Amino acid sequence: MNRFLLLFVMCVVAGYASATGMAPAPAGDDGPVYGLGDISSLPNGTQVTLGYDATVLYDDYFVTFVKDETGYAALNVRIGLIDGDVIQAGYTATVGGSNGFGMAELKDVSGIVKADYVNQPLAEEVTINQIDYSLLGHFVVLRNVVLNEMDRILRDAAGNTVNVYQEFMFPMVVGYEYEESDPEDWYVFVVDDNTVYLSRNIFYYGLGYDYSGLADNTEVRLRFNTTVLYQHGDYLYVKDRTGYGLLYGPTERTYSTGDVIPPEIYVNKTMADGEVLLKNPKNMRATLPDHETVEPEEIQLTDLNHEHWAHMVALHDVTVSGLDGADFVLTDAHGNTCRGNNTFEQELSEGHYDVLQGIVGSHEMSNGRIEYRLLPILPNDTAEVRTIAELLECPSGQVVRIVEPLTAIYQNGAYLYVRDCVGDETLIYGDQEKTFENGDIIVNALARWSNENLTPPHMYYPYYAKQVMPVGRWTVAAHGEPVKPTPATIADVDDGLLHHYIVLQGVYRYSSNQLKDMETGYKLTLHNMFNITYPEDTTIPYDVVCFGAFYYSTSWNVFPIEFRKHVAKGDVNGDDDVNIADVNEIISVILTSDDTSGSRADVNSDGEVNIADVNCVLDIILTATL
């Protein structure tokens, strides 16, 4: 068994033992297993296998602080771990590091496998004069201390000091002008009896993590995908795998229910109305393509409490009364009541509701009591469809949401061609604030269709029975694989290829506005809708990349976007001849995986370059010589 396979088996077995509570077992020929609390007694250079899952407390440039159920240690390793990651039991290392800490260190760490769950690192609150050997490796917070960068110390109000170690934090030039920081909380790691390692004070958090140890305005970054529940102005209610929360402040982008925002959102923790408020969100990137369906939780009126704060919920059989401005009273069928607030400015009225949806909010009363309220979201009558075909089956003018991703193909001004989730292609006609690139993934798009101004067709617009138009601002969730044009012939161009992204292969410019297939004699009208430059030479064949169209004429035509010099099938090296040199070119691609010829080496168009393409070229050569 090679050492990589052996290491994998060790990791799986050790991880299972840790996850099931089994005591660490001997590791066979590799010797006994250890915990982080055991290694301080071992001589430097001892090679060990660690038999317990370890939680990453903090990962810095040159050191990773970890703990397991036996103790603490510093790992000299750089593999992209972040706060809260769990390293599965079974990894190996050598005792003795390079930082010179008093705490236990491991180097040459290998065999690290991350678990699929995380643990929140929690800092212990201590004072400077409590720091000693008993806290080696511990993650601690020192409250209201001053950082003196030149002297490399932290000092509390009583004058107690502790030395600070951190690789890149401090000025190194004599005479550097500096000011001491104002008193603040510093999160550090105890690395000797009178030395701490200074963190950057920005940590990875989940929405459901414990924020109680963080001072107001402490900046954190959210480490998980964040799903949007509801947005209204600066209120953005979200959830992740750990819990629910409210991001408050301008977000630059507008998000829709079910949008999934990638990690690394930076926020400042504060308290508002008895709950954690994450304000001033930054790095709010475009949403991911894996749009999530969000359904409100069905709860009772008596469930409006801390446990459901920031959740999207639905209440059944309730009555709205006492509507005064935004405030109102909710009453259920059992006579239970609670307050509500029309924070989201819905068209709310007094009366009975079979179902009333909303977000659970909170409000701090003048006596300090926290009151939980419903913030209503009235049902949205926006229909949801998956495909363009389903959109076109809706009534003219109705705004619908396309819940499956669209892939952008080409945009020129108001013309945006897209492909839907089932491969149908169409034109979206209307102004957009941005330009989309081929391969951009668009999610949660609002659109409608109409045939206004299209009968008879206006000479400046493409004619078709149902014109699809965007509603609001469309945004890019991610960038995927670019769409490739579908090969077609002039004879193929009819209503089945309207707005489709095609390439007409081996056709000639017949006149200023026509293409001709020399083998069949078929002709096709060109309309230069996008003002591209046509090639001058009419004696050589071209591959014309275009969109099927029906312009102000009586026949089908195309809107070209690119003329490419036609390369005959099998002409891999593009020298206008198919011969043994093309066979050599394919073999070179197979051996080196370096396809400088682009898709021409895939002669049989099966998505791979292999011996089957060599056979195709040989067939072409043999056929031509017979």
Secondary structure, 3 states (H helix, E strand, C coil): CCHHHHHHHHHHHHHHHHHCCCCCCCCHHHCCEECCCCHHHCCCCCEEEECCCEEEEEECCCCEEEEECCEEEEECCCCCCCCCEEECCCCEEEECCCCCCCCCEEEEEECCCEEEEECCCCCEEECHHHCCHHHCCCEEEEEEEEEECCCCEEECCCCCEEEEECCCCCCCCCCCCCCCCCCEEEEEEEEECCEEEECCCCEEECCCCCCCCCCCCEEEEECCCEEEEEEECCEEEEEECCEEEEEECCCCCCCCCCCEECCCEEEEEEEECCEEEEEEEECCCCCECCCCCCCCEECCHHHCCHHHCCCEEEEEEEEEEEEECCEEEEEECCCCEEEEECCCCCCCCCEEEEEEEEEEEEEECCCCCEEEEEEEECCCCCEEECCHHHHHCCCCCCCEEECCCEEEEEEECCEEEEECCCCCEEEEECCCCCCCCCCEEECCEEEEEECCCCCCCCCCCCCCCCEEEEECCCCEEEECCCCCCEEECHHHCCHHHECCEEEEEEEEEEECCEEECCCCCCEEEECCCCCCCCCCCCCCCEEEEEEEECCCCCCCEEEEEEEEECCCCCCCCCCCCCCHHHHHHHHHHHHHCCCCCHHHHCCCCCCCCCHHHHHHHHHHHHHHHC
